[in-house]
Amino acid sequence: QVQLVESGGGLVQAGGSLRLSCATSGSIRVFNVMAWYRQAPGNQRELVAAITSVGNSVGNTNYADSVKGRFSISRDNAKNTVYLQMNSLKPEDSAVYYCNLKFSGLTYWGQGTQVTVSS
């Protein structure tokens, strides 16, 4: 079975940085999409960033307008890991961040990691 485990969340002051990691295990098809979502209390879950993979090649990336220029998504296919570098963090970035994987019509979620940004 496929498993996703997030790490790297924590407490940081506004303007600081964090790097989230999502390690995967199990059998994953060569074409897949990995993404980061986030959800704050009382809010809907929203897409933050996504990145595609075809074998060892990296495809397109896309970002929510609210994080463009501040966040960067990347992946290491040899390690089956996706990263989210978050810079210039704002209090409104505070949320639980979830790793997401899609391939062959299947969807997998991690348990989430808490990010809290203080003003």
C-alpha positions in Angstrom: 0.0 0.0 0.0 1.0 3.6 -0.5 1.8 5.8 2.5 2.6 9.5 2.8 4.3 11.1 5.8 4.7 14.9 6.2 7.3 16.6 8.4 8.8 20.0 8.9 5.9 21.9 10.3 6.3 24.1 13.4 6.0 27.6 14.9 7.7 30.5 13.1 7.5 34.3 13.2 6.2 36.3 10.3 8.8 36.7 7.7 10.5 33.4 8.5 10.8 30.2 6.5 10.0 26.6 6.8 10.6 23.6 4.6 8.0 20.8 4.5 8.8 17.3 3.4 6.5 14.5 2.2 8.1 11.0 2.1 6.2 8.3 0.2 6.4 4.5 0.2 4.8 1.8 -1.8 4.3 1.2 -5.6 3.8 4.5 -7.5 3.2 4.7 -11.2 5.7 6.7 -13.3 3.2 9.4 -14.1 1.8 11.1 -11.1 0.9 14.4 -9.5 1.9 15.5 -6.0 0.6 18.5 -4.3 0.3 20.4 -1.1 -3.0 21.5 0.3 -3.8 23.4 3.5 -6.8 23.9 5.8 -7.2 26.4 8.6 -10.0 26.0 11.2 -13.3 27.1 9.8 -11.9 27.3 6.3 -12.2 25.0 3.3 -9.2 23.0 2.2 -7.3 24.8 -0.6 -4.6 23.8 -3.1 -1.3 25.5 -2.4 1.1 24.0 -5.0 1.3 21.0 -7.4 4.0 19.3 -9.4 3.8 16.5 -12.0 6.3 13.7 -12.7 6.8 11.5 -15.7 9.5 9.0 -14.9 12.6 11.0 -13.8 11.4 14.1 -15.6 9.7 17.0 -13.7 6.6 18.4 -15.4 4.6 21.5 -14.7 4.3 23.3 -11.4 1.4 25.6 -10.4 0.7 27.7 -7.3 -2.1 29.4 -5.6 -2.1 33.2 -6.2 -1.7 33.8 -2.5 1.7 32.0 -2.3 3.3 32.8 -5.7 6.7 34.2 -5.3 7.0 33.0 -1.7 6.6 29.2 -1.9 8.4 26.7 -4.1 7.5 23.0 -4.7 10.1 20.4 -5.8 10.5 16.7 -5.8 13.2 14.0 -5.7 11.9 11.0 -7.6 14.8 8.8 -6.5 13.8 9.3 -2.9 10.0 9.5 -3.6 9.9 12.8 -1.7 8.2 16.1 -2.4 9.2 19.4 -0.7 7.5 22.7 -0.1 9.9 25.6 0.6 8.0 28.4 2.3 9.5 31.9 2.6 8.3 35.2 3.8 5.6 33.5 5.9 2.5 35.4 7.0 0.0 34.7 9.8 -2.6 33.9 7.2 -0.4 31.0 6.1 -1.1 29.2 9.4 -2.9 25.9 8.7 -2.5 22.2 8.6 -0.6 21.3 5.5 -1.5 18.0 3.7 0.5 16.1 1.1 -1.5 14.7 -1.7 -0.6 12.1 -4.4 -2.7 11.1 -7.5 -2.0 8.4 -10.1 -4.1 6.0 -12.1 -7.3 7.6 -10.8 -6.3 6.9 -7.2 -5.8 9.5 -4.4 -3.7 9.3 -1.3 -3.4 11.8 1.6 -0.9 12.2 4.4 -1.9 12.9 8.0 -0.9 16.6 7.9 1.6 18.8 9.6 0.8 22.0 11.5 2.3 25.3 10.5 1.8 28.3 12.8 3.0 31.8 11.9 3.0 34.4 14.7 2.8 38.1 14.0 
